[in-house]
């Protein structure tokens, strides 16, 4: 076989493999985001051994992620697809990541934005536990109590100044009501890059939050994990800082954002 023929055969094999990979990825849809190996085999018509081999390779490269005994499109694909999300609503882009965070921790994952001197829940993935904190889309909450409020104030100096001018009403015995103490707590949040709060807004409840930024490094909102303190003591919250920050970074990247200080 000549060099030209060998090169042509290699290119043909590569295209054949890419075609099979495309068939597997095309099997996933919004109505069927999670597929088993049997589902993929049925959708593609490929032999079981071929599907198993290609799915394993796709997982190793981040094209697919495992979800229990099934598979879904890998989050790594979202990085490459970031330009395609330009012009989309932020909530549509970040909502899948809230579900992933909920599945990782087992607790409710929310996204909060500011509205005047309050914070509002604009997206959420509710826990599957029977015992849960009450939260719903559109819920309006004070900014001076809770981890999301702490984050929203930490990256918005004008808003912090405005909130500090008003009386800080106590909600629980742990609520910060001193303007000096709140300013100190907000400064720590900005230094840490996240906030962990226990019992400030609701007795027996915990939350941890991190910021999400837009392309101008402006604050978009706060991603939050919240739940009862009996399942979320301080040590558990601290263990979940890494997945929280990873989610916040993914959200920032997906909407074409950057962190303050980045070029």
N, C-alpha and C positions, 0 to 999 in steps of 0.2 A: 504494500500500500504506500502510495506516495505521500509526501509531507502535506501536500494540498488536500488530498483525500482524507488524511487523518485529521487535519484541521477542520475540514467540513463536517466530518462525522462528530467531532467533539462539540462543534457549535450546534449541530442538530440535537445531540443528546442534552446539551444545556437548555436549549429551547423547549425540549420535551419535558424536562424536569420543571422548568419555570411554568409551563402550561399546567402541569399537575398541581403545583403549589397554588397557582391562581385559582384552579378549580376548587381546592380546599378552602381558600379564603373566601371565594365567592359563595360558598355554601352557607356562610354566616350572613344573617340579615337582622334588621331591627326587630322583626317579629320572631326570629329564631337566633338570639344572640349566643346561646349556649347549646353545644352539640356534643353528643357522644361519638365514639369511634364508629358505632353502627350507623348513626345519622350521617356522618361524613362519608362513609362507604356507600350508603344508599344515594346520597346526593351527587357523588362524583362518579360512581360506577367502577371505581378502582378496586383491585384486590385488597383483602384485609392486610396482607403483609406489606403492601406498598403504602397503604394509609398509615399503618403503625410506624413505619420507618420515617415517612415524611413528617408526620405529626411530631414525632420525637425530635427530629431535626429542627422543625419550626419552633418548638418549645425552647430548645437549647439556644436559639438565636433571639428569643423574645417576640417572635411573630404571633405565638399563641401562648395563652396562660391556662393553667389547669384550674378548674372550678369543681371541687370534689371529684366525681368520676367522669366529668365532662370537660369541655374546652371552650374558650372564648378568645376573641381577637386579643392579642397581647397589648399591654399598655405602651410598650416600646413603639408600636406602630403610631400611637398618638403623637409622639415627638416628631416623627417624620411627616405626619399629616398636619402639623401645626399651621402651615400657610393656608391650608384648606379651611381652617376654622375662622380665618379673618372675615369679619362681617357678620358672624353668627352671634347670637345672644350669649352673654357670658354664662348664664344659668344653664343653657343647653349643653355647654361645653364642660362645665364642672360637675354636673349632677352625677354622671357615672362614677366619678372619683369619690363622691360622697358615699355611694353604695359600696365601693371597694373598701373605704375606710370603715364603714359600718360592719362589713363582713370580717374585716381584720380584727376589730376590737370587740365586736358583738354589741356595741353601744350606739346610741343615736348620733349621727353625724349631721351637722347643720352648717349653713352658710349665712352670715349676718352682714347687713349693710347698714350704714347710718341713715337716719331720716330725721333732720333737724337735730334735736338734742336727745334722740332715742336710737335704739338699734332694733332692726326688724329682721325676722327670720324669712329669707327669700327662697331657700331651698333646703331640703332635708331628706335623709334616709333613716327611717325610724327603726329602732331596735326591734328584734323579734322576741325579746324577753317580755313576759307578762307584766313584771314590775318595771315601770319606766317613769321618767320625768315627763310632765305634761309639756308638750311643745307642738306647735302647728304652724303652717305657713301663714305669714302675715302677723305673727305674734309680735307685739311691740313691748320692748323692755327698756329699763333705764340703762344708761351708759356707765354709771359709777359703780355698779355691782355686777360681778360675773366676769369670766375670763374673756368672752368676746368683746365686752365693753372695754376692758383693760387694753386689749389689742387695738381696737378702733381709736382709742384716745392716744395710744402710744405713737402712732404714725400720723396724727392730725393735730398739730400744736394749736391751731386756731380753735378747733373743737374742744380741746382740753381746757384752754383758757376760758371758753364760754361756760363749760360745765362747772369749772371751779368757782365761777361767779355766783352760781345758784346754791341754795342750801342742799346738802347731801342727805337725803331722807334715809333713815334706817329701815331696812327690810327684814333683817334678822340680827341677832346679836353680833354676828361676825361682819356685818356690813361696815365698810369704811365711811365714816361721816366727817372726818377731818380733811380739809383741803390739803394740808401739808402731807398727811399720810397718803392721800390718793396720788398726789404729785410724785411722791417717792416711789410708790408702787408702780406707777405708769413708767417712770424712768427705768426701773428694774426690768419691766417687761420689754422695753425697747432694747435694753442691753442684752437680755437673754434671748430675745427673738421669739418668745412665746410666753403664755401666762397659764398658770395652774391655780385654780381657785376652789376652795372647799367651804360650802355653807354661807357664802356671802349673800346670795340672792334667794336661796331656798335652803332651809335646814335639811341636813341629810343628803345633800346633792353636791356633786363635783363636776368640774368642767375644765378643759384645757383647750386653748385656742392659739392660732398662729395667723400671720397676715398673708394676704395675696395681693400682688401688685400688677399694675398695667404697664404698657410700653414706656410710659414716662416715669416709671418707678413710683407712681402715685398709688395710694392705698385703694384697693377695690373693695375689700371686705375681710372678714375673719372666718376661717374654717374652724369648727368646734366639735369636740367629742364631749358628750355629756351623759350623765347617768347617776344613779343613786350611789352614795358614798360607800355603802356596804359592798358594792361591786367595784367601786373606783376609789379605794383609799389612796393616800398620797403616793405610796410606792408604785401602785398600778398606773397612776397618772404619769409618773416619771418614766415608767417603762414604755409608755405610749407616745412620748415626745418624738421619738425618731419616726414612727409611721405618720404622725401628725405633720411634722416638718416636711417629710417626703411628699405628702399629699399637697401641702401648700405650695411646694416648689413645682410639682407637676401642674397644678392649676395655673400658676404664674406662667410657666412655659407654654402651656396650651393656649393661653389667650394672648401670646406674644409679649408677655410682660418681662420685666427685669427687676432685680432687687436694688434698692438704694445703694449707690456706690459702685454699681457695675457700669462698665463703659458701654 
